[in-house]
Amino acid sequence: MDEKFRRLIELGAGEFEHVNGSVMAHLEGTRCLLKSWQACDTLLDAALYHGAYESPAFESEWFGFAQRQEVVAIIGQPVEELVYHYCACNRIPFFTQFSEQQSPLFYNRLTNSSLQIAPSLLANVCELTVANELDIALHDSEFVEQHGHNLNQWFSTMQPFLSLGANRKVQQVFGGLI
């Protein structure tokens, strides 16, 4: 077991259930997808901690947003910045604008604001989002049935911001949905 997984267990991550089983299995599954796409180390580490803060889909949390400095001390600033943006993302306005804009704005659900973020951060938020949803889809056919069509539409508009590996996996998992 690597150091990052040990720290997750110490934080209580193994105690949470996820939509498709244990949260630990989901975090590792998300990281494995990203690793197969040759993601950078920051993105791989963010995959392990992407549930550190509350999100609308998963209300259990290890830390509150007020504890960002504590999280930075554990996982480092670049990883925490990505995890924060992933968890703070207001997904519907964020995803739906991709088909309309070449430089999509990031919509922060916590501050009710939108802003331009660095292209690398934007791409990493997209890549982490896709890996997260694909890991769920790969283990839950009902999830694909219920959400696959919308995810396929959103992810197809995100193609310019995704790696070749992510785009291929989206096509493999959701491509048959019309």
C-alpha positions, 0 to 999 in steps of 0.5 A: 500500500502506498503512502497516499492510500495509507493517509486516506485510510487514516483520514477515514476514507475507507469508512465511506460508501460510494455509489458503486461500492467502497470509496477506496475502490472508486478513488483507486479506479479513478486513478487507474483510468488517469494513469492509463491515459498517462496523466501527470502526477498532480492529476493522479494524486488528485484522483485519490483525494477528489472526494476530500470536500463535499460535492453535490453528488456525494455529501460525505466529506473528509474536510470542510472548505474552510479547512483548505490550508489543512488539506494543502498541508497534507496533499500539497498546493497544486493537488489541493487546487485541483481537488478544490476546483473539482469539488466546487464546480457547478457542473450543469452551467460548466458542462453546458457551455462547452459547446458554445465557447472555446474558452469555457468559464469555471462556475464555482457553486460555493461563491456563485461566480464564474471566472476564467481559470488557467487552461491547464487547470481547466483541462485537469478538472475536465479530465478528473471529471471524466475519469470519475464518471467513467469509473462509476459507469464501468461498474454500474450499468444502471448509472449508464442507463440513467446518465449515459446519454447526458454524459456522452453529450457533455463529454463530447463537447469537452473533447478539445480539453481531454487527452486522447485516452480519455476521449477514446474511453468516453467513446468506448463507454458512452459512444453507443448512446444516442 
